[in-house]
Amino acid sequence: MGDLEPIDRRSTAAIVADRIRAAIMRGTFPPGTQLGEVDLAARLGVSRGPLREAMQRLVAEGLLRSERHRGLFVRDLDAADVRDVYTARTAVERAAALLLLAEPDRGPAVARLDAAIAAMEAAAGVGDAVALADADHDFHAELVAASGSPRLHRMSRTLLVETRMCLAALQQTAPPSEDLLAEHRTLRDALAAGDAELMTRVLESHMADAVARILDVAPPPALPA
């Protein structure tokens, strides 16, 4: 029995949804792309039944939109969507952080953020913008996952994919990597120190700055010293 691997109990539809979600996040299917059932079923090697179920899950998550008599499309995000995504992310991540700050032992959560920061540092060191964005994504995913709330984690997963749908725009106006790293180190340090005020302030500023850069609007006021 020692050489047997655990059975993956997820349904085929769940696995297919994960693959399509990742493709949307990576830009394989940019906003506005029409997704054809026949082509996707062939590429993924699945029947159209679980594919349809997977796509309906992504419609429910808000990543795909259905147009009558036309089919399914990757959602376009306008300025209002961008602001709304980051407003929701701020709420979810602040709630996750407050749950973590209430824990007597935050060491394991800090270690998870340390690993994400190390990946960010490695990507910044070689100038790999996509790997840096991946590691940034992982930092925020780990922050929410470490809270132990499955509902916050579920909401965060969709919001982070929507965030990555803005990746191309963000990469054109991305902050210097050292500034980005400094913000994430401050968030980690605030968690380690149990400083809820600093955590909330830096998190809100981080999200507001991202919106300003994506939409090319005036940046938010600098944080007070």
N, C-alpha and C positions, 0 to 999 in steps of 0.2 A: 504493500500500500504506500510505501514511502516515496515511490517515484511517480505517483499519480498527482496531477495538478487539480486544484479546486475547480469545480464547475462554475462557469460564469452564469449566474442566475438572471442576469438582465435579459430582457426580451430583445428580439432582433430589432424591433422598432426603436427601442431605447438606444441601441448601439448605432443604428442608422442616424438617429437624431443627433447623437454626439458627433458623428463624422461630418454631417452637413453643418452643424453649428460651428465646428472647428474650421471648416472651409470658408464659412462666412467671416469668421474672425480673422482668418489669414488673408482675406482679400481674394481668395480663389473665385468666389462669387461676389463681385462688388455690388453695392446698392443699385437697385433697378434691374438686376439680372433676372431673366425668366428661367425658372427651373422646370425642365421637361421630365415627366415621369419615365418615359421610355429610356432616355439617355442616362438619367441618374440610376435607374434600376440596373442597367447594363454595366455602368461604371462601378457600382457598388457590389454587383453580383448578388442581388436580392430580388425577390418577387415584388410585384407592385402593391400587394396588400400591406406588408409592414412599412414599405416606403411611404404610402399614403398616410398611414398612422403617424409615422415620424414627422412628416411634413405638417400634419395638423397640430402636432405638439408645438412645432416651431411657429405656426400661426398663432396659437394660444399664447406663446411667450412674447409675441410681438416682433419676431425676427423676420417672418415672412408675411406677405399680405396676399389675399385672394381677390382676384378680379373675375367677376362673372363672365363666363364664355371665353375667358382669355387664359386663365391659369394662375399659377403662383409666382410671386416675384419677391426678391430680397427687398426689404423695406428701404426706402430712401429716408435719410434723416435731415430735416431742415433745422434752422437755427433754434426754433422752439423745442424740437426734439433733443438737440444737444444740451440745452439748458436743463430740460426736464431730466435727462439721463443723469447729469451730474448732481442735480438736486436730490434725486433718489439715491444715488451712490453716497452722497454725503450723509443722508439719513441712515442708510443701512450700515455704513462703515462706522459712523459715530456710535450707533447702538451696539455694534459688535465690540468696539473699543471699550465702551463703558462696562459691558459684561466682563471683558478681560481684566479691566482695572479693578473690578470687584473681587477677583480671584486672589487668594493669599499667595499662591505660587504661580508667578507669571513666567518663570524660567523657560518652560517648554515653548510657550508662544514666542518669547523673545528669540529663542534659538531658531524657530521657523523663519522669523523675519531676518535674522542674521544670514541665513542661507540664501534668501532671496536677494539681500543686499550684496552678498559676495558674487552672485551671478550678475547683478547689475554692474558691479565694479569690473568684472571680467569683460563684459560686453563693451563697456565704455572704454576700457583699455585698448581694445582693438578697433574701436570706431564702428561697431556693428549696431546700427540703429534698430534693426528688427529684433535682434537678440536682447537689446536693452529694453525695448517695449515688451518683449515676452517676460523678462525678469521683473519689470515694473508691474505687469499684470499679475504675476505670481505673488509678488509682495502683498498686493491688495486682496488677492484670493486667500492667501494664508492668514492675513489679518482677520478676515471674516470667518474662515473655517475654524480657526483656533478658538473662536468664541463658543463653539459647541452648539450653536443654534442652527438646526437644519433649514429652517425657513429663511433666516437671513442668508444662509449659504446659497439656497436655491434662487433667491432674488438677486443676489450678487452675481451669480453665474451669468444670468441673462444680461444684466447691466454691464458687465465687463465685456461681453461679446459686442454689445451695442457701442461701447466705448471704442473697441478696436475697429469698428466700422468707420470711425473717424480718423483712423491711424494715418492715412495718406495726408490728410489736411494737417494733422498735428505734427507730422515729421517735417513739414516745410517750415514750421515756426517753433520747433521744439526748443525748450530751454537748454542752456549749456548742461552737459552731463553732470558736471560737478555740482551745479545748483540742484539738479534733480536728486542726486545722491545725498546731498546735504539735507534736503527735506525728508527723505526716507529714513536717514539716520536719526533725525530729530524725532520722527514718529516712533521709531524703535526705542530711543532713549526715554521718551515720555512714558511709554508703556512700562519699561523696566523700572522707572522711578515712581510709577503710580501717579503721574501728574496729569490729571484729567483736563485741566484748563489748557495746558500746553498742547496736549494731544488734539483736543477739539479745535483750538485756534489754528494749528498748523494744517490739520486735515481740511478745514474749511477754506483756508487760503490756497492750499494745493489744488483743490477742485475748482475754485474760482479762477485761478491762474490758467488752468487747462482750458476752461470755457473761453477765456479771453483770447488765448492763442489759437484755438480752433476757429473761432468766429472772427478773428482779426479785429478785435475791439480793444478799447483802452484797458490796460491791465488793472487789476484791483490794487488798492493802496498797499504799500509795503507793510509787513508786520512790524509792530513796535518792538523796539529792542528790549 
